[in-house]
Amino acid sequence: MITAYGTIESASEAMAKGGFDFITKPFRIEQILFTIEKAIKWLNLQKENRLLKEQLSKKENNL
């Protein structure tokens, strides 16, 4: 979320509703790129975690 009027309350609410990060204006493009990079890494970790859980479950069912 990007906002010109950031408060702790609004940041907390945005994160509770699924926001990935909270950036206040004015911002630098480096901030946006860094946040995008973090989000991509987080999504990749989520996918890897899901895949590993599925593989573990299959192994346990074959024992």
N, CA, C, O and CB atoms as a CASP TS submission, in Angstrom:
PFRMAT TS
TARGET T0000
AUTHOR 0000-0000-0000
METHOD Language model
MODEL 1
PARENT N/A
ATOM      1  N   MET     1       0.840  -1.166   0.000  1.00  0.00           N
ATOM      2  CA  MET     1       0.000   0.000   0.000  1.00  0.00           C
ATOM      3  C   MET     1       0.891   1.236   0.000  1.00  0.00           C
ATOM      4  O   MET     1       1.906   1.285   0.695  1.00  0.00           O
ATOM      5  CB  MET     1      -0.959  -0.006   1.210  1.00  0.00           C
ATOM      6  N   ILE     2       0.505   2.219  -0.776  1.00  0.00           N
ATOM      7  CA  ILE     2       1.215   3.495  -0.817  1.00  0.00           C
ATOM      8  C   ILE     2       0.239   4.583  -0.383  1.00  0.00           C
ATOM      9  O   ILE     2      -0.894   4.646  -0.859  1.00  0.00           O
ATOM     10  CB  ILE     2       1.797   3.788  -2.252  1.00  0.00           C
ATOM     11  N   THR     3       0.693   5.428   0.520  1.00  0.00           N
ATOM     12  CA  THR     3      -0.182   6.483   1.019  1.00  0.00           C
ATOM     13  C   THR     3       0.616   7.751   1.310  1.00  0.00           C
ATOM     14  O   THR     3       1.819   7.706   1.568  1.00  0.00           O
ATOM     15  CB  THR     3      -0.921   6.016   2.281  1.00  0.00           C
ATOM     16  N   ALA     4      -0.071   8.858   1.264  1.00  0.00           N
ATOM     17  CA  ALA     4       0.555  10.131   1.631  1.00  0.00           C
ATOM     18  C   ALA     4       0.344  10.431   3.106  1.00  0.00           C
ATOM     19  O   ALA     4       1.014  11.301   3.665  1.00  0.00           O
ATOM     20  CB  ALA     4      -0.005  11.274   0.776  1.00  0.00           C
ATOM     21  N   TYR     5      -0.570   9.727   3.735  1.00  0.00           N
ATOM     22  CA  TYR     5      -0.918   9.994   5.127  1.00  0.00           C
ATOM     23  C   TYR     5      -0.789   8.734   5.967  1.00  0.00           C
ATOM     24  O   TYR     5      -1.784   8.192   6.448  1.00  0.00           O
ATOM     25  CB  TYR     5      -2.339  10.553   5.227  1.00  0.00           C
ATOM     26  N   GLY     6       0.437   8.274   6.138  1.00  0.00           N
ATOM     27  CA  GLY     6       0.669   7.045   6.872  1.00  0.00           C
ATOM     28  C   GLY     6       0.649   7.228   8.369  1.00  0.00           C
ATOM     29  O   GLY     6       1.290   8.124   8.918  1.00  0.00           O
ATOM     30  N   THR     7      -0.102   6.361   9.017  1.00  0.00           N
ATOM     31  CA  THR     7      -0.099   6.304  10.472  1.00  0.00           C
ATOM     32  C   THR     7       0.117   4.859  10.877  1.00  0.00           C
ATOM     33  O   THR     7      -0.039   3.948  10.064  1.00  0.00           O
ATOM     34  CB  THR     7      -1.427   6.870  11.075  1.00  0.00           C
ATOM     35  N   ILE     8       0.471   4.653  12.113  1.00  0.00           N
ATOM     36  CA  ILE     8       0.647   3.286  12.600  1.00  0.00           C
ATOM     37  C   ILE     8      -0.668   2.523  12.477  1.00  0.00           C
ATOM     38  O   ILE     8      -0.676   1.349  12.107  1.00  0.00           O
ATOM     39  CB  ILE     8       1.143   3.282  14.067  1.00  0.00           C
ATOM     40  N   GLU     9      -1.763   3.180  12.783  1.00  0.00           N
ATOM     41  CA  GLU     9      -3.076   2.532  12.716  1.00  0.00           C
ATOM     42  C   GLU     9      -3.422   2.109  11.293  1.00  0.00           C
ATOM     43  O   GLU     9      -3.878   0.988  11.069  1.00  0.00           O
ATOM     44  CB  GLU     9      -4.155   3.469  13.254  1.00  0.00           C
ATOM     45  N   SER    10      -3.205   3.009  10.327  1.00  0.00           N
ATOM     46  CA  SER    10      -3.546   2.658   8.941  1.00  0.00           C
ATOM     47  C   SER    10      -2.608   1.597   8.396  1.00  0.00           C
ATOM     48  O   SER    10      -3.029   0.753   7.606  1.00  0.00           O
ATOM     49  CB  SER    10      -3.501   3.898   8.046  1.00  0.00           C
ATOM     50  N   ALA    11      -1.350   1.620   8.799  1.00  0.00           N
ATOM     51  CA  ALA    11      -0.413   0.579   8.369  1.00  0.00           C
ATOM     52  C   ALA    11      -0.820  -0.762   8.957  1.00  0.00           C
ATOM     53  O   ALA    11      -0.804  -1.779   8.263  1.00  0.00           O
ATOM     54  CB  ALA    11       1.033   0.931   8.786  1.00  0.00           C
ATOM     55  N   SER    12      -1.182  -0.769  10.221  1.00  0.00           N
ATOM     56  CA  SER    12      -1.601  -2.003  10.884  1.00  0.00           C
ATOM     57  C   SER    12      -2.848  -2.575  10.221  1.00  0.00           C
ATOM     58  O   SER    12      -2.936  -3.780   9.984  1.00  0.00           O
ATOM     59  CB  SER    12      -1.862  -1.751  12.375  1.00  0.00           C
ATOM     60  N   GLU    13      -3.804  -1.712   9.925  1.00  0.00           N
ATOM     61  CA  GLU    13      -5.040  -2.158   9.281  1.00  0.00           C
ATOM     62  C   GLU    13      -4.771  -2.705   7.880  1.00  0.00           C
ATOM     63  O   GLU    13      -5.332  -3.729   7.490  1.00  0.00           O
ATOM     64  CB  GLU    13      -6.046  -1.007   9.209  1.00  0.00           C
ATOM     65  N   ALA    14      -3.920  -2.026   7.133  1.00  0.00           N
ATOM     66  CA  ALA    14      -3.593  -2.486   5.773  1.00  0.00           C
ATOM     67  C   ALA    14      -2.923  -3.851   5.808  1.00  0.00           C
ATOM     68  O   ALA    14      -3.240  -4.715   4.990  1.00  0.00           O
ATOM     69  CB  ALA    14      -2.678  -1.471   5.061  1.00  0.00           C
ATOM     70  N   MET    15      -2.008  -4.055   6.736  1.00  0.00           N
ATOM     71  CA  MET    15      -1.310  -5.338   6.841  1.00  0.00           C
ATOM     72  C   MET    15      -2.272  -6.441   7.287  1.00  0.00           C
ATOM     73  O   MET    15      -2.182  -7.573   6.811  1.00  0.00           O
ATOM     74  CB  MET    15      -0.126  -5.230   7.827  1.00  0.00           C
ATOM     75  N   ALA    16      -3.186  -6.118   8.193  1.00  0.00           N
ATOM     76  CA  ALA    16      -4.161  -7.094   8.666  1.00  0.00           C
ATOM     77  C   ALA    16      -5.099  -7.532   7.545  1.00  0.00           C
ATOM     78  O   ALA    16      -5.612  -8.651   7.553  1.00  0.00           O
ATOM     79  CB  ALA    16      -4.967  -6.516   9.826  1.00  0.00           C
ATOM     80  N   LYS    17      -5.316  -6.638   6.582  1.00  0.00           N
ATOM     81  CA  LYS    17      -6.200  -6.954   5.456  1.00  0.00           C
ATOM     82  C   LYS    17      -5.448  -7.578   4.284  1.00  0.00           C
ATOM     83  O   LYS    17      -6.005  -7.738   3.199  1.00  0.00           O
ATOM     84  CB  LYS    17      -6.914  -5.699   4.990  1.00  0.00           C
ATOM     85  N   GLY    18      -4.178  -7.932   4.507  1.00  0.00           N
ATOM     86  CA  GLY    18      -3.444  -8.645   3.468  1.00  0.00           C
ATOM     87  C   GLY    18      -2.411  -7.827   2.724  1.00  0.00           C
ATOM     88  O   GLY    18      -1.823  -8.316   1.759  1.00  0.00           O
ATOM     89  N   GLY    19      -2.176  -6.608   3.139  1.00  0.00           N
ATOM     90  CA  GLY    19      -1.148  -5.804   2.482  1.00  0.00           C
ATOM     91  C   GLY    19       0.225  -6.409   2.692  1.00  0.00           C
ATOM     92  O   GLY    19       0.499  -6.974   3.751  1.00  0.00           O
ATOM     93  N   PHE    20       1.083  -6.299   1.706  1.00  0.00           N
ATOM     94  CA  PHE    20       2.425  -6.872   1.829  1.00  0.00           C
ATOM     95  C   PHE    20       3.391  -5.896   2.479  1.00  0.00           C
ATOM     96  O   PHE    20       4.253  -6.299   3.260  1.00  0.00           O
ATOM     97  CB  PHE    20       2.953  -7.286   0.460  1.00  0.00           C
ATOM     98  N   ASP    21       3.254  -4.628   2.164  1.00  0.00           N
ATOM     99  CA  ASP    21       4.141  -3.613   2.720  1.00  0.00           C
ATOM    100  C   ASP    21       3.390  -2.292   2.734  1.00  0.00           C
ATOM    101  O   ASP    21       2.343  -2.155   2.100  1.00  0.00           O
ATOM    102  CB  ASP    21       5.470  -3.500   1.901  1.00  0.00           C
ATOM    103  N   PHE    22       3.922  -1.336   3.450  1.00  0.00           N
ATOM    104  CA  PHE    22       3.275  -0.032   3.613  1.00  0.00           C
ATOM    105  C   PHE    22       4.320   1.028   3.329  1.00  0.00           C
ATOM    106  O   PHE    22       5.291   1.164   4.074  1.00  0.00           O
ATOM    107  CB  PHE    22       2.659   0.142   5.053  1.00  0.00           C
ATOM    108  N   ILE    23       4.130   1.774   2.266  1.00  0.00           N
ATOM    109  CA  ILE    23       5.109   2.784   1.832  1.00  0.00           C
ATOM    110  C   ILE    23       4.430   4.147   1.846  1.00  0.00           C
ATOM    111  O   ILE    23       3.331   4.313   1.316  1.00  0.00           O
ATOM    112  CB  ILE    23       5.679   2.457   0.402  1.00  0.00           C
ATOM    113  N   THR    24       5.098   5.118   2.456  1.00  0.00           N
ATOM    114  CA  THR    24       4.528   6.467   2.491  1.00  0.00           C
ATOM    115  C   THR    24       5.173   7.347   1.426  1.00  0.00           C
ATOM    116  O   THR    24       6.335   7.172   1.062  1.00  0.00           O
ATOM    117  CB  THR    24       4.710   7.097   3.886  1.00  0.00           C
ATOM    118  N   LYS    25       4.383   8.293   0.944  1.00  0.00           N
ATOM    119  CA  LYS    25       4.877   9.269  -0.018  1.00  0.00           C
ATOM    120  C   LYS    25       5.621  10.359   0.722  1.00  0.00           C
ATOM    121  O   LYS    25       5.294  10.624   1.879  1.00  0.00           O
ATOM    122  CB  LYS    25       3.724   9.864  -0.855  1.00  0.00           C
ATOM    123  N   PRO    26       6.579  10.988   0.132  1.00  0.00           N
ATOM    124  CA  PRO    26       7.165  10.646  -1.162  1.00  0.00           C
ATOM    125  C   PRO    26       8.049   9.407  -1.015  1.00  0.00           C
ATOM    126  O   PRO    26       8.684   9.203   0.020  1.00  0.00           O
ATOM    127  CB  PRO    26       7.983  11.838  -1.730  1.00  0.00           C
ATOM    128  N   PHE    27       8.081   8.606  -2.040  1.00  0.00           N
ATOM    129  CA  PHE    27       8.890   7.394  -2.000  1.00  0.00           C
ATOM    130  C   PHE    27       9.897   7.405  -3.137  1.00  0.00           C
ATOM    131  O   PHE    27       9.748   8.124  -4.124  1.00  0.00           O
ATOM    132  CB  PHE    27       8.003   6.139  -2.080  1.00  0.00           C
ATOM    133  N   ARG    28      10.910   6.598  -2.968  1.00  0.00           N
ATOM    134  CA  ARG    28      11.913   6.444  -4.021  1.00  0.00           C
ATOM    135  C   ARG    28      11.617   5.164  -4.792  1.00  0.00           C
ATOM    136  O   ARG    28      11.105   4.195  -4.231  1.00  0.00           O
ATOM    137  CB  ARG    28      13.359   6.416  -3.427  1.00  0.00           C
ATOM    138  N   ILE    29      11.936   5.168  -6.058  1.00  0.00           N
ATOM    139  CA  ILE    29      11.688   3.996  -6.903  1.00  0.00           C
ATOM    140  C   ILE    29      12.405   2.764  -6.342  1.00  0.00           C
ATOM    141  O   ILE    29      11.939   1.638  -6.514  1.00  0.00           O
ATOM    142  CB  ILE    29      12.150   4.268  -8.356  1.00  0.00           C
ATOM    143  N   GLU    30      13.544   2.983  -5.667  1.00  0.00           N
ATOM    144  CA  GLU    30      14.272   1.864  -5.074  1.00  0.00           C
ATOM    145  C   GLU    30      13.426   1.158  -4.022  1.00  0.00           C
ATOM    146  O   GLU    30      13.495  -0.063  -3.880  1.00  0.00           O
ATOM    147  CB  GLU    30      15.585   2.348  -4.454  1.00  0.00           C
ATOM    148  N   GLN    31      12.623   1.931  -3.281  1.00  0.00           N
ATOM    149  CA  GLN    31      11.734   1.347  -2.278  1.00  0.00           C
ATOM    150  C   GLN    31      10.712   0.427  -2.936  1.00  0.00           C
ATOM    151  O   GLN    31      10.452  -0.675  -2.452  1.00  0.00           O
ATOM    152  CB  GLN    31      11.020   2.451  -1.482  1.00  0.00           C
ATOM    153  N   ILE    32      10.143   0.882  -4.029  1.00  0.00           N
ATOM    154  CA  ILE    32       9.136   0.089  -4.730  1.00  0.00           C
ATOM    155  C   ILE    32       9.765  -1.179  -5.289  1.00  0.00           C
ATOM    156  O   ILE    32       9.206  -2.267  -5.147  1.00  0.00           O
ATOM    157  CB  ILE    32       8.484   0.910  -5.863  1.00  0.00           C
ATOM    158  N   LEU    33      10.925  -1.043  -5.923  1.00  0.00           N
ATOM    159  CA  LEU    33      11.594  -2.211  -6.491  1.00  0.00           C
ATOM    160  C   LEU    33      11.980  -3.217  -5.415  1.00  0.00           C
ATOM    161  O   LEU    33      11.858  -4.424  -5.619  1.00  0.00           O
ATOM    162  CB  LEU    33      12.831  -1.785  -7.267  1.00  0.00           C
ATOM    163  N   PHE    34      12.447  -2.723  -4.268  1.00  0.00           N
ATOM    164  CA  PHE    34      12.817  -3.607  -3.169  1.00  0.00           C
ATOM    165  C   PHE    34      11.591  -4.351  -2.639  1.00  0.00           C
ATOM    166  O   PHE    34      11.662  -5.546  -2.352  1.00  0.00           O
ATOM    167  CB  PHE    34      13.486  -2.807  -2.039  1.00  0.00           C
ATOM    168  N   THR    35      10.483  -3.652  -2.513  1.00  0.00           N
ATOM    169  CA  THR    35       9.256  -4.275  -2.034  1.00  0.00           C
ATOM    170  C   THR    35       8.759  -5.328  -3.019  1.00  0.00           C
ATOM    171  O   THR    35       8.311  -6.399  -2.608  1.00  0.00           O
ATOM    172  CB  THR    35       8.176  -3.216  -1.803  1.00  0.00           C
ATOM    173  N   ILE    36       8.834  -5.037  -4.292  1.00  0.00           N
ATOM    174  CA  ILE    36       8.430  -6.013  -5.309  1.00  0.00           C
ATOM    175  C   ILE    36       9.320  -7.249  -5.228  1.00  0.00           C
ATOM    176  O   ILE    36       8.836  -8.378  -5.307  1.00  0.00           O
ATOM    177  CB  ILE    36       8.498  -5.390  -6.729  1.00  0.00           C
ATOM    178  N   GLU    37      10.616  -7.031  -5.070  1.00  0.00           N
ATOM    179  CA  GLU    37      11.559  -8.144  -4.950  1.00  0.00           C
ATOM    180  C   GLU    37      11.228  -9.005  -3.730  1.00  0.00           C
ATOM    181  O   GLU    37      11.231 -10.233  -3.817  1.00  0.00           O
ATOM    182  CB  GLU    37      13.005  -7.619  -4.853  1.00  0.00           C
ATOM    183  N   LYS    38      10.943  -8.367  -2.600  1.00  0.00           N
ATOM    184  CA  LYS    38      10.571  -9.103  -1.385  1.00  0.00           C
ATOM    185  C   LYS    38       9.289  -9.904  -1.602  1.00  0.00           C
ATOM    186  O   LYS    38       9.184 -11.045  -1.151  1.00  0.00           O
ATOM    187  CB  LYS    38      10.393  -8.135  -0.202  1.00  0.00           C
ATOM    188  N   ALA    39       8.322  -9.312  -2.285  1.00  0.00           N
ATOM    189  CA  ALA    39       7.050  -9.987  -2.526  1.00  0.00           C
ATOM    190  C   ALA    39       7.243 -11.211  -3.416  1.00  0.00           C
ATOM    191  O   ALA    39       6.644 -12.258  -3.171  1.00  0.00           O
ATOM    192  CB  ALA    39       6.045  -9.022  -3.166  1.00  0.00           C
ATOM    193  N   ILE    40       8.068 -11.086  -4.435  1.00  0.00           N
ATOM    194  CA  ILE    40       8.333 -12.221  -5.323  1.00  0.00           C
ATOM    195  C   ILE    40       9.022 -13.342  -4.558  1.00  0.00           C
ATOM    196  O   ILE    40       8.659 -14.508  -4.710  1.00  0.00           O
ATOM    197  CB  ILE    40       9.199 -11.786  -6.524  1.00  0.00           C
ATOM    198  N   LYS    41      10.009 -13.003  -3.738  1.00  0.00           N
ATOM    199  CA  LYS    41      10.690 -14.019  -2.928  1.00  0.00           C
ATOM    200  C   LYS    41       9.717 -14.695  -1.976  1.00  0.00           C
ATOM    201  O   LYS    41       9.764 -15.912  -1.800  1.00  0.00           O
ATOM    202  CB  LYS    41      11.848 -13.393  -2.139  1.00  0.00           C
ATOM    203  N   TRP    42       8.837 -13.915  -1.361  1.00  0.00           N
ATOM    204  CA  TRP    42       7.853 -14.470  -0.434  1.00  0.00           C
ATOM    205  C   TRP    42       6.918 -15.431  -1.160  1.00  0.00           C
ATOM    206  O   TRP    42       6.628 -16.516  -0.655  1.00  0.00           O
ATOM    207  CB  TRP    42       7.045 -13.344   0.236  1.00  0.00           C
ATOM    208  N   LEU    43       6.443 -15.039  -2.348  1.00  0.00           N
ATOM    209  CA  LEU    43       5.565 -15.918  -3.120  1.00  0.00           C
ATOM    210  C   LEU    43       6.276 -17.210  -3.506  1.00  0.00           C
ATOM    211  O   LEU    43       5.683 -18.287  -3.446  1.00  0.00           O
ATOM    212  CB  LEU    43       5.065 -15.200  -4.375  1.00  0.00           C
ATOM    213  N   ASN    44       7.539 -17.110  -3.902  1.00  0.00           N
ATOM    214  CA  ASN    44       8.304 -18.306  -4.256  1.00  0.00           C
ATOM    215  C   ASN    44       8.479 -19.228  -3.053  1.00  0.00           C
ATOM    216  O   ASN    44       8.404 -20.448  -3.195  1.00  0.00           O
ATOM    217  CB  ASN    44       9.675 -17.915  -4.820  1.00  0.00           C
ATOM    218  N   LEU    45       8.710 -18.665  -1.878  1.00  0.00           N
ATOM    219  CA  LEU    45       8.821 -19.474  -0.665  1.00  0.00           C
ATOM    220  C   LEU    45       7.496 -20.159  -0.341  1.00  0.00           C
ATOM    221  O   LEU    45       7.480 -21.314   0.084  1.00  0.00           O
ATOM    222  CB  LEU    45       9.269 -18.606   0.517  1.00  0.00           C
ATOM    223  N   GLN    46       6.400 -19.460  -0.537  1.00  0.00           N
ATOM    224  CA  GLN    46       5.088 -20.056  -0.301  1.00  0.00           C
ATOM    225  C   GLN    46       4.852 -21.244  -1.231  1.00  0.00           C
ATOM    226  O   GLN    46       4.366 -22.289  -0.798  1.00  0.00           O
ATOM    227  CB  GLN    46       3.984 -19.010  -0.491  1.00  0.00           C
ATOM    228  N   LYS    47       5.198 -21.082  -2.511  1.00  0.00           N
ATOM    229  CA  LYS    47       5.042 -22.173  -3.482  1.00  0.00           C
ATOM    230  C   LYS    47       5.927 -23.359  -3.116  1.00  0.00           C
ATOM    231  O   LYS    47       5.487 -24.507  -3.165  1.00  0.00           O
ATOM    232  CB  LYS    47       5.378 -21.683  -4.902  1.00  0.00           C
ATOM    233  N   GLU    48       7.176 -23.077  -2.748  1.00  0.00           N
ATOM    234  CA  GLU    48       8.104 -24.141  -2.376  1.00  0.00           C
ATOM    235  C   GLU    48       7.604 -24.878  -1.134  1.00  0.00           C
ATOM    236  O   GLU    48       7.663 -26.106  -1.077  1.00  0.00           O
ATOM    237  CB  GLU    48       9.510 -23.566  -2.129  1.00  0.00           C
ATOM    238  N   ASN    49       7.122 -24.147  -0.158  1.00  0.00           N
ATOM    239  CA  ASN    49       6.593 -24.734   1.064  1.00  0.00           C
ATOM    240  C   ASN    49       5.415 -25.660   0.748  1.00  0.00           C
ATOM    241  O   ASN    49       5.346 -26.777   1.261  1.00  0.00           O
ATOM    242  CB  ASN    49       6.161 -23.631   2.047  1.00  0.00           C
ATOM    243  N   ARG    50       4.502 -25.201  -0.088  1.00  0.00           N
ATOM    244  CA  ARG    50       3.338 -25.999  -0.480  1.00  0.00           C
ATOM    245  C   ARG    50       3.784 -27.284  -1.179  1.00  0.00           C
ATOM    246  O   ARG    50       3.269 -28.365  -0.893  1.00  0.00           O
ATOM    247  CB  ARG    50       2.405 -25.182  -1.403  1.00  0.00           C
ATOM    248  N   LEU    51       4.744 -27.157  -2.098  1.00  0.00           N
ATOM    249  CA  LEU    51       5.242 -28.315  -2.834  1.00  0.00           C
ATOM    250  C   LEU    51       5.905 -29.317  -1.890  1.00  0.00           C
ATOM    251  O   LEU    51       5.667 -30.520  -1.997  1.00  0.00           O
ATOM    252  CB  LEU    51       6.232 -27.872  -3.919  1.00  0.00           C
ATOM    253  N   LEU    52       6.728 -28.834  -0.975  1.00  0.00           N
ATOM    254  CA  LEU    52       7.404 -29.724  -0.031  1.00  0.00           C
ATOM    255  C   LEU    52       6.406 -30.428   0.888  1.00  0.00           C
ATOM    256  O   LEU    52       6.589 -31.603   1.207  1.00  0.00           O
ATOM    257  CB  LEU    52       8.417 -28.937   0.805  1.00  0.00           C
ATOM    258  N   LYS    53       5.374 -29.741   1.308  1.00  0.00           N
ATOM    259  CA  LYS    53       4.345 -30.368   2.131  1.00  0.00           C
ATOM    260  C   LYS    53       3.623 -31.470   1.360  1.00  0.00           C
ATOM    261  O   LYS    53       3.337 -32.533   1.910  1.00  0.00           O
ATOM    262  CB  LYS    53       3.340 -29.320   2.619  1.00  0.00           C
ATOM    263  N   GLU    54       3.329 -31.212   0.085  1.00  0.00           N
ATOM    264  CA  GLU    54       2.672 -32.219  -0.744  1.00  0.00           C
ATOM    265  C   GLU    54       3.563 -33.445  -0.909  1.00  0.00           C
ATOM    266  O   GLU    54       3.087 -34.577  -0.824  1.00  0.00           O
ATOM    267  CB  GLU    54       2.312 -31.635  -2.118  1.00  0.00           C
ATOM    268  N   GLN    55       4.856 -33.220  -1.145  1.00  0.00           N
ATOM    269  CA  GLN    55       5.791 -34.332  -1.304  1.00  0.00           C
ATOM    270  C   GLN    55       5.917 -35.139  -0.018  1.00  0.00           C
ATOM    271  O   GLN    55       5.963 -36.369  -0.058  1.00  0.00           O
ATOM    272  CB  GLN    55       7.161 -33.816  -1.732  1.00  0.00           C
ATOM    273  N   LEU    56       5.972 -34.469   1.097  1.00  0.00           N
ATOM    274  CA  LEU    56       6.072 -35.141   2.397  1.00  0.00           C
ATOM    275  C   LEU    56       4.803 -35.958   2.663  1.00  0.00           C
ATOM    276  O   LEU    56       4.878 -37.091   3.139  1.00  0.00           O
ATOM    277  CB  LEU    56       6.301 -34.105   3.538  1.00  0.00           C
ATOM    278  N   SER    57       3.673 -35.396   2.363  1.00  0.00           N
ATOM    279  CA  SER    57       2.409 -36.097   2.562  1.00  0.00           C
ATOM    280  C   SER    57       2.351 -37.364   1.710  1.00  0.00           C
ATOM    281  O   SER    57       1.903 -38.406   2.188  1.00  0.00           O
ATOM    282  CB  SER    57       1.227 -35.177   2.226  1.00  0.00           C
ATOM    283  N   LYS    58       2.796 -37.288   0.461  1.00  0.00           N
ATOM    284  CA  LYS    58       2.820 -38.459  -0.412  1.00  0.00           C
ATOM    285  C   LYS    58       3.755 -39.531   0.133  1.00  0.00           C
ATOM    286  O   LYS    58       3.430 -40.718   0.100  1.00  0.00           O
ATOM    287  CB  LYS    58       3.246 -38.061  -1.826  1.00  0.00           C
ATOM    288  N   LYS    59       4.914 -39.114   0.634  1.00  0.00           N
ATOM    289  CA  LYS    59       5.858 -40.075   1.207  1.00  0.00           C
ATOM    290  C   LYS    59       5.258 -40.762   2.416  1.00  0.00           C
ATOM    291  O   LYS    59       5.374 -41.979   2.563  1.00  0.00           O
ATOM    292  CB  LYS    59       7.165 -39.384   1.593  1.00  0.00           C
ATOM    293  N   GLU    60       4.616 -39.990   3.287  1.00  0.00           N
ATOM    294  CA  GLU    60       4.019 -40.557   4.491  1.00  0.00           C
ATOM    295  C   GLU    60       2.906 -41.532   4.153  1.00  0.00           C
ATOM    296  O   GLU    60       2.736 -42.531   4.852  1.00  0.00           O
ATOM    297  CB  GLU    60       3.486 -39.453   5.385  1.00  0.00           C
ATOM    298  N   ASN    61       2.141 -41.269   3.097  1.00  0.00           N
ATOM    299  CA  ASN    61       1.054 -42.148   2.694  1.00  0.00           C
ATOM    300  C   ASN    61       1.567 -43.457   2.087  1.00  0.00           C
ATOM    301  O   ASN    61       0.860 -44.464   2.093  1.00  0.00           O
ATOM    302  CB  ASN    61       0.154 -41.433   1.701  1.00  0.00           C
ATOM    303  N   ASN    62       2.792 -43.441   1.565  1.00  0.00           N
ATOM    304  CA  ASN    62       3.361 -44.645   0.948  1.00  0.00           C
ATOM    305  C   ASN    62       4.035 -45.557   1.953  1.00  0.00           C
ATOM    306  O   ASN    62       4.403 -46.679   1.604  1.00  0.00           O
ATOM    307  CB  ASN    62       4.352 -44.260  -0.115  1.00  0.00           C
ATOM    308  N   LEU    63       4.207 -45.117   3.179  1.00  0.00           N
ATOM    309  CA  LEU    63       4.878 -45.944   4.207  1.00  0.00           C
ATOM    310  C   LEU    63       3.969 -46.979   4.777  1.00  0.00           C
ATOM    311  O   LEU    63       4.379 -47.749   5.646  1.00  0.00           O
ATOM    312  CB  LEU    63       5.406 -45.087   5.325  1.00  0.00           C
TER
END
